[in-house]
Structures are given as structure tokens and as C-alpha cells.
Amino acid sequence: MTTPLIPVATVAQDLDEPEPVRRRRRRVRSRKASPLTYLVLVFVVLASIGPLYYMLVMASRPNSDITSNPPPLTPGDQLGENVTRVFDNPDVVFAQALLNSLMVSAVATLTVVTLSSLAGFAFAKLRFRGKNIFLLAVIGTMMVPVQLGLVPLYMLMGWLGLAGSLWSAVLPFLVTGFGVFFMRQYVSQAIPDELIEAARVDGASTFRIFAQVVFPALRPAVAVLGLLTFMERWNDFMWPYLTLAPENPTVQVALSRLSGGYYTDQALVMAGTLLATVPLVLVFILFGRRIVGGIMEGGLKG
Amino acid sequence: MHLRDRLARLEISSAPYLFIAPFFVLFGIFGLFPLGYTLWVSLHDWSLLGGNEGWVGFANYTELVSDDYFWNSLLNTFAIFLIATIPQILAALALAQVLNSSLRALTFWRIGVIIPTATSIAAVGIIFAMMFSRDFGIVNWFIGLFGVEPIAWNQERLPSWLAIATMVDWRWTGYNALILLAALQAVPKELYESARLDGASALRQFRSITIPMLRPTLMFVVTVATIGGIQLFTEPLLFNPGANAITGGDTRQFQTSAMYLVEQAFTGQRFGYAATVAWILFAVIVVVSIVNSLLVRRIRSVD
């Protein structure tokens, strides 16, 4: 599922305001957290990481442990062996799949971040006819279930001579309405108008203003949008599953092939799932504060 | 006017359009065009290998109306959507309230609740399929501790719906809670203060201030859940992996409409018919979104 990660519902009112007004927001600290609150949170977090922990347990044990009763609840010592077996398995070229995912995700992230900054800057700081209508169109694209166009999209890739190639998995995701909107919100409040006016007076072209004044100041937003985009592409399943040649999959598609084999080696499948999941979850935890901030702030600053 | 000035002026007036053009061009080619062309394809006999085999008018649509497998898939889609979404929104709302109190280690809890969002749907499907397996799954072991007989989660209809809804909710509840939390924090504190002075109870404050103020965000959360829920594909596909995964179980007990679309397009090689399924699903999403917005709009009158 392709999902805009930030609420856009509040933007409609925002369009009428000529200048981005930073709304006064004070945290509503209505209650002091009770022990019960912490208990609920502990339960929720355990439920969050429980399935991932179970994956680790199964990925680090011999396959025969799958059938033990009661089910094992602690990690074993076979993680290394299982991981080796994932890379050695004859059905799916797992290393290639990881590399493919990396390439697909990286290309999409680069274009989304660059083109979103460009368009976001135009929407936030430049004056042009039809701006509001174009911006509404951008927001509208987030509500369009484009995945339902998969049949013609598949045909289109054939016409372009790209059927089955990695390019066919990348092309539909070079831009996102979410990215444009996200950058527009950030530029509105992070870049003072005076800065742009000053550069104008100095005779800089619009593109130079973007490249030398605006873009360098967008680093925090670029980081968050980049991470979110990379994550979304890395985790994408449906379209790569349909379009990619079986011998050249992304890692998520490779996982489905591993788990769908006639004789399923669960320990191997779980080790593969771990390899496909853990890097991203670690990055997510590492940059968690920023990502959480990005998800929570973006939608409300309008 | 000097040529130089004229060029500069031209640059200023055309630059904005050049800056937004890449988005619209690329979205048009790879997003909007395929979706629109789906309608055209659905009016033809069109096969995966043979291509366009002629205009058939609405024949695909009349066939679809009497296609039991399609109605079955639509039933499954809606059932899973409702079973997943209603508890998910309520839980997210409750969790947002909990996260809105003054907490120690604020960021830790917030990251904790959205870790599932960083997990790929494929991984979710595979992990939960193992947890829900009949003979050795941890879920059946757990309910067995309370004396419940093992359940064949991926064989029977209602259990399979529940298991798939669990996967969806595991991945999305925390994320929605964060979105709602952001909206909660944007509610002006003064509203609560004056309500307290008027002697309004906590429940009354929740109903008369919090819920109405959250309306736009709730609308967003529900819309996204709808668009995603009606196109549900990966979780049920991986719930019963293997050669016939696309049928969603031996008796199609959990085949969603998106799975049926793909089955028709690639297993059945009937692009025209698959496009018809897609177009009808699109209509369904539009209708459900309208119903949603009407329902959420009523919140304003809650008083």
C-alpha cells in the first residue's frame, strides 16, 4: 500500500491564508501519567516488538524447533548458520535481491527528494497563476488509488521495453504527492521571504536561488523525507511482485518466493525475513526522534 | 525594455511552472494515465499475450455482476476492512490519549508504538502466517493454555479474516495513534480550561472538544485506511503461501478483490476483465470515501 504519511486534511483552510502563520501550539498536558498509563504503554510496546522478537527466535534456531511444543521463546545459537543458508539457497539469489532493493529504493529516494524540493519551493515561495489549483491537484493525487491502474501500467512497461527490469519497478515511484506537500510545508516556515528577496536583488535566477539558498537549508526535511521514502520503497511488495522477472526480484519479493516453496524451511525463511527487516528497523530506531517528529509535525504546520 | 530585463522577467514567470512540471508529468504518465486507461481496457477483450482482441462494450461488466468469485472477494475485502479498521481507529484514539499525558522517556514510547510501521508488509505476512499456523503456531499454543481447541486459522472463513485483520492492525495502529496525537496537541489548551471552569466532566470534554477538534485528522486517517483496506493484497497473499496463494485459500475464503484482480490478469491472462475489476473497485473506494466523509461530518453535531 502506498500511503501518504502525513495528514493533509488541514490544508484546505491553509490555502486561503496569504502567509504561513505559525499557529500557537502549546502542549496539552492534561494529566500526569499514572502507573496504569505506563502499564498500558508497556503492553503496547511489547505487542509492537513481540512478532519481531518471535522472528528472531525462529531465525536463530534449527528448523526442527518449529514443531516443538511448547514453542521456543528464547533465541537459539544458529542465526549465523541460517543466514548462510539464506545466501546459499538455490531457489532465490538473495544477495542480488538485497542489492536490487537497495538500487530501486535509492533511485526513487533521490528523485522524490530532489523533485519534491523543487516543486515544494515553487509552491511555498513563488508567485504564479493557478498555484492553489495546482497545489490542490497535488494533494488530490494522494487520494487517488493509482495501484488500481496496474494492468495498463504493466502494458506500458512492455511498450517501453522495460518489462521485468528493475526500471519497471522504479518508474512509477519517481515522484509522490506526499513529498511535494511535505516539502512545501517545510519551506513555508523554514525559509524567510527576505532571504529570497535578497538573492533576487542580487540578480540570482530562480533556479540559482533554489540551488544555493533554499536547498542547503532544507537538510532536516530532506533527511526525513528521504528516510520515509526509502523505507516505503524498500518495503514495497505488490508492484515489484507483479512486474519483476522471477530471477531478478527485490528482497521482499524474494521473501515471498522463499516462503512459498514446496518444502518450506521456516528457519531459513525467518532468517531471510530478519535480513530484510532488521536494517530498516535499526535505522528507524536510530533516527526515530526525527521520523516521529516528521510524521507528527508535517501535517499541522499548515 | 532591455532584452536582459525581458529575459529575467521571463525566467521569473516561467520558473515556477518548470519546477512543478516534473511532478505532474511523471505522475501523469505512470499514475493517472494507467488508471484512466483501465476504463478503456475494461471495454475490450484484451489478453496478456494476445493484446487487444476487440471492443466488447459492457460485456465484461455484465459478466462481473454475475461472477460469484468476484462477489465473494468483495465480501472478504469488506469484512476484513471493517474487522480491521473499526478497532484500529478506536485503539489509535485511545493510544493517542495515553501518549498525550506527561510521560517520562517520551520519544522511547513513541518510537516503540510505530516500529511495526517500519516492518515490510511481506515480513508481516510471513511472520504472522507462522504465528497463526494450526499445529505449531504460538497463537494456538497460547489460547490452548486457556483450554481453547486449536483453530485452523487459514482454513475457516472468520478465523482467517481475524488473523489478516490482526496483521493490518499490528502494522498501522501505532502510526495512526501518532497522527492523532499530533492533532490532539494542536487543540488549544484554553478550550479545556474554560470547559473545566464551566464544570464539564472529562468525558464531556472528550466528546465536545476533543472529538470535534480531531475531525479533519480522523477524516484523513479513515480515508487512508479505506483506500488501503479496499486494495488489501499482500497480507492475505502471504497468509497461505504456495502455488495457489492468489486464490486466498482452498475455497477462496480470504481472497480479496485485489487478489482476484491479479488472478484474472496474470493467472487467467484476461486483462480486459481484470481492468473491469479494477474500475469497479475504484468506484467502490469513491463511494465508501463519500460515506466516510458523511459519517465523520456528523461528528460536528455531537454535542
HADDOCK unambig.tbl for C-alpha pairs under 7 A between the chains (distance, minus, plus):
assign (segid A and resid 1 and name CA) (segid B and resid 228 and name CA) 5.87 0.50 0.50
assign (segid A and resid 7 and name CA) (segid B and resid 217 and name CA) 6.43 0.50 0.50
assign (segid A and resid 7 and name CA) (segid B and resid 220 and name CA) 5.94 0.50 0.50
assign (segid A and resid 9 and name CA) (segid B and resid 216 and name CA) 5.33 0.50 0.50
assign (segid A and resid 9 and name CA) (segid B and resid 217 and name CA) 6.17 0.50 0.50
assign (segid A and resid 9 and name CA) (segid B and resid 220 and name CA) 5.86 0.50 0.50
assign (segid A and resid 10 and name CA) (segid B and resid 216 and name CA) 6.37 0.50 0.50
assign (segid A and resid 25 and name CA) (segid B and resid 186 and name CA) 5.63 0.50 0.50
assign (segid A and resid 25 and name CA) (segid B and resid 188 and name CA) 6.78 0.50 0.50
assign (segid A and resid 26 and name CA) (segid B and resid 189 and name CA) 6.91 0.50 0.50
assign (segid A and resid 27 and name CA) (segid B and resid 185 and name CA) 5.34 0.50 0.50
assign (segid A and resid 28 and name CA) (segid B and resid 185 and name CA) 5.77 0.50 0.50
assign (segid A and resid 28 and name CA) (segid B and resid 189 and name CA) 5.61 0.50 0.50
assign (segid A and resid 29 and name CA) (segid B and resid 100 and name CA) 6.88 0.50 0.50
assign (segid A and resid 29 and name CA) (segid B and resid 101 and name CA) 5.74 0.50 0.50
assign (segid A and resid 29 and name CA) (segid B and resid 102 and name CA) 5.92 0.50 0.50
assign (segid A and resid 30 and name CA) (segid B and resid 101 and name CA) 6.38 0.50 0.50
assign (segid A and resid 31 and name CA) (segid B and resid 101 and name CA) 5.29 0.50 0.50
assign (segid A and resid 31 and name CA) (segid B and resid 102 and name CA) 6.65 0.50 0.50
assign (segid A and resid 32 and name CA) (segid B and resid 101 and name CA) 5.78 0.50 0.50
assign (segid A and resid 32 and name CA) (segid B and resid 102 and name CA) 5.26 0.50 0.50
assign (segid A and resid 33 and name CA) (segid B and resid 101 and name CA) 5.41 0.50 0.50
assign (segid A and resid 33 and name CA) (segid B and resid 102 and name CA) 5.51 0.50 0.50
assign (segid A and resid 33 and name CA) (segid B and resid 103 and name CA) 5.87 0.50 0.50
assign (segid A and resid 37 and name CA) (segid B and resid 98 and name CA) 6.28 0.50 0.50
assign (segid A and resid 44 and name CA) (segid B and resid 113 and name CA) 6.74 0.50 0.50
assign (segid A and resid 45 and name CA) (segid B and resid 112 and name CA) 5.29 0.50 0.50
assign (segid A and resid 45 and name CA) (segid B and resid 113 and name CA) 5.66 0.50 0.50
assign (segid A and resid 48 and name CA) (segid B and resid 112 and name CA) 6.87 0.50 0.50
assign (segid A and resid 48 and name CA) (segid B and resid 113 and name CA) 6.14 0.50 0.50
assign (segid A and resid 48 and name CA) (segid B and resid 115 and name CA) 6.64 0.50 0.50
assign (segid A and resid 48 and name CA) (segid B and resid 116 and name CA) 6.03 0.50 0.50
assign (segid A and resid 51 and name CA) (segid B and resid 127 and name CA) 6.85 0.50 0.50
assign (segid A and resid 55 and name CA) (segid B and resid 127 and name CA) 6.48 0.50 0.50
assign (segid A and resid 66 and name CA) (segid B and resid 136 and name CA) 6.84 0.50 0.50
assign (segid A and resid 67 and name CA) (segid B and resid 136 and name CA) 5.55 0.50 0.50
assign (segid A and resid 70 and name CA) (segid B and resid 141 and name CA) 6.97 0.50 0.50
assign (segid A and resid 71 and name CA) (segid B and resid 138 and name CA) 6.30 0.50 0.50
assign (segid A and resid 115 and name CA) (segid B and resid 22 and name CA) 6.89 0.50 0.50
assign (segid A and resid 115 and name CA) (segid B and resid 23 and name CA) 6.83 0.50 0.50
assign (segid A and resid 118 and name CA) (segid B and resid 19 and name CA) 5.47 0.50 0.50
assign (segid A and resid 119 and name CA) (segid B and resid 19 and name CA) 5.13 0.50 0.50
assign (segid A and resid 119 and name CA) (segid B and resid 20 and name CA) 4.49 0.50 0.50
assign (segid A and resid 122 and name CA) (segid B and resid 16 and name CA) 5.28 0.50 0.50
assign (segid A and resid 122 and name CA) (segid B and resid 19 and name CA) 6.38 0.50 0.50
assign (segid A and resid 122 and name CA) (segid B and resid 20 and name CA) 6.95 0.50 0.50
assign (segid A and resid 126 and name CA) (segid B and resid 16 and name CA) 6.46 0.50 0.50
assign (segid A and resid 128 and name CA) (segid B and resid 13 and name CA) 6.96 0.50 0.50
assign (segid A and resid 128 and name CA) (segid B and resid 16 and name CA) 6.68 0.50 0.50
assign (segid A and resid 145 and name CA) (segid B and resid 227 and name CA) 6.68 0.50 0.50
assign (segid A and resid 146 and name CA) (segid B and resid 31 and name CA) 5.41 0.50 0.50
assign (segid A and resid 146 and name CA) (segid B and resid 32 and name CA) 6.86 0.50 0.50
assign (segid A and resid 146 and name CA) (segid B and resid 35 and name CA) 6.04 0.50 0.50
assign (segid A and resid 148 and name CA) (segid B and resid 35 and name CA) 6.37 0.50 0.50
assign (segid A and resid 148 and name CA) (segid B and resid 278 and name CA) 5.40 0.50 0.50
assign (segid A and resid 149 and name CA) (segid B and resid 34 and name CA) 4.71 0.50 0.50
assign (segid A and resid 149 and name CA) (segid B and resid 35 and name CA) 3.97 0.50 0.50
assign (segid A and resid 149 and name CA) (segid B and resid 38 and name CA) 5.96 0.50 0.50
assign (segid A and resid 150 and name CA) (segid B and resid 34 and name CA) 6.95 0.50 0.50
assign (segid A and resid 151 and name CA) (segid B and resid 38 and name CA) 6.97 0.50 0.50
assign (segid A and resid 151 and name CA) (segid B and resid 271 and name CA) 6.52 0.50 0.50
assign (segid A and resid 151 and name CA) (segid B and resid 275 and name CA) 6.45 0.50 0.50
assign (segid A and resid 152 and name CA) (segid B and resid 34 and name CA) 4.88 0.50 0.50
assign (segid A and resid 152 and name CA) (segid B and resid 37 and name CA) 6.39 0.50 0.50
assign (segid A and resid 152 and name CA) (segid B and resid 38 and name CA) 6.12 0.50 0.50
assign (segid A and resid 153 and name CA) (segid B and resid 30 and name CA) 6.88 0.50 0.50
assign (segid A and resid 153 and name CA) (segid B and resid 34 and name CA) 5.30 0.50 0.50
assign (segid A and resid 172 and name CA) (segid B and resid 30 and name CA) 5.04 0.50 0.50
assign (segid A and resid 172 and name CA) (segid B and resid 31 and name CA) 6.79 0.50 0.50
assign (segid A and resid 175 and name CA) (segid B and resid 23 and name CA) 5.86 0.50 0.50
assign (segid A and resid 175 and name CA) (segid B and resid 26 and name CA) 6.87 0.50 0.50
assign (segid A and resid 175 and name CA) (segid B and resid 27 and name CA) 6.79 0.50 0.50
assign (segid A and resid 206 and name CA) (segid B and resid 12 and name CA) 6.49 0.50 0.50
assign (segid A and resid 206 and name CA) (segid B and resid 15 and name CA) 6.51 0.50 0.50
assign (segid A and resid 231 and name CA) (segid B and resid 118 and name CA) 6.88 0.50 0.50
assign (segid A and resid 235 and name CA) (segid B and resid 120 and name CA) 4.48 0.50 0.50
assign (segid A and resid 235 and name CA) (segid B and resid 121 and name CA) 6.74 0.50 0.50
assign (segid A and resid 237 and name CA) (segid B and resid 122 and name CA) 6.72 0.50 0.50
assign (segid A and resid 238 and name CA) (segid B and resid 234 and name CA) 6.67 0.50 0.50
assign (segid A and resid 252 and name CA) (segid B and resid 122 and name CA) 6.03 0.50 0.50
assign (segid A and resid 256 and name CA) (segid B and resid 122 and name CA) 6.93 0.50 0.50
assign (segid A and resid 256 and name CA) (segid B and resid 238 and name CA) 6.92 0.50 0.50
assign (segid A and resid 259 and name CA) (segid B and resid 241 and name CA) 6.44 0.50 0.50
assign (segid A and resid 260 and name CA) (segid B and resid 241 and name CA) 4.66 0.50 0.50
assign (segid A and resid 260 and name CA) (segid B and resid 242 and name CA) 4.11 0.50 0.50
assign (segid A and resid 260 and name CA) (segid B and resid 243 and name CA) 6.97 0.50 0.50
assign (segid A and resid 261 and name CA) (segid B and resid 242 and name CA) 6.17 0.50 0.50
assign (segid A and resid 262 and name CA) (segid B and resid 242 and name CA) 6.84 0.50 0.50
assign (segid A and resid 273 and name CA) (segid B and resid 123 and name CA) 5.79 0.50 0.50
assign (segid A and resid 277 and name CA) (segid B and resid 119 and name CA) 6.02 0.50 0.50
assign (segid A and resid 277 and name CA) (segid B and resid 120 and name CA) 6.83 0.50 0.50
assign (segid A and resid 280 and name CA) (segid B and resid 118 and name CA) 6.77 0.50 0.50
assign (segid A and resid 281 and name CA) (segid B and resid 115 and name CA) 6.82 0.50 0.50
assign (segid A and resid 281 and name CA) (segid B and resid 118 and name CA) 5.86 0.50 0.50
assign (segid A and resid 281 and name CA) (segid B and resid 119 and name CA) 6.83 0.50 0.50
assign (segid A and resid 284 and name CA) (segid B and resid 118 and name CA) 6.91 0.50 0.50
assign (segid A and resid 285 and name CA) (segid B and resid 111 and name CA) 6.78 0.50 0.50
assign (segid A and resid 288 and name CA) (segid B and resid 111 and name CA) 5.91 0.50 0.50
assign (segid A and resid 289 and name CA) (segid B and resid 107 and name CA) 6.25 0.50 0.50
assign (segid A and resid 292 and name CA) (segid B and resid 111 and name CA) 6.97 0.50 0.50
assign (segid A and resid 296 and name CA) (segid B and resid 178 and name CA) 6.52 0.50 0.50
assign (segid A and resid 296 and name CA) (segid B and resid 179 and name CA) 5.85 0.50 0.50
assign (segid A and resid 296 and name CA) (segid B and resid 182 and name CA) 5.13 0.50 0.50
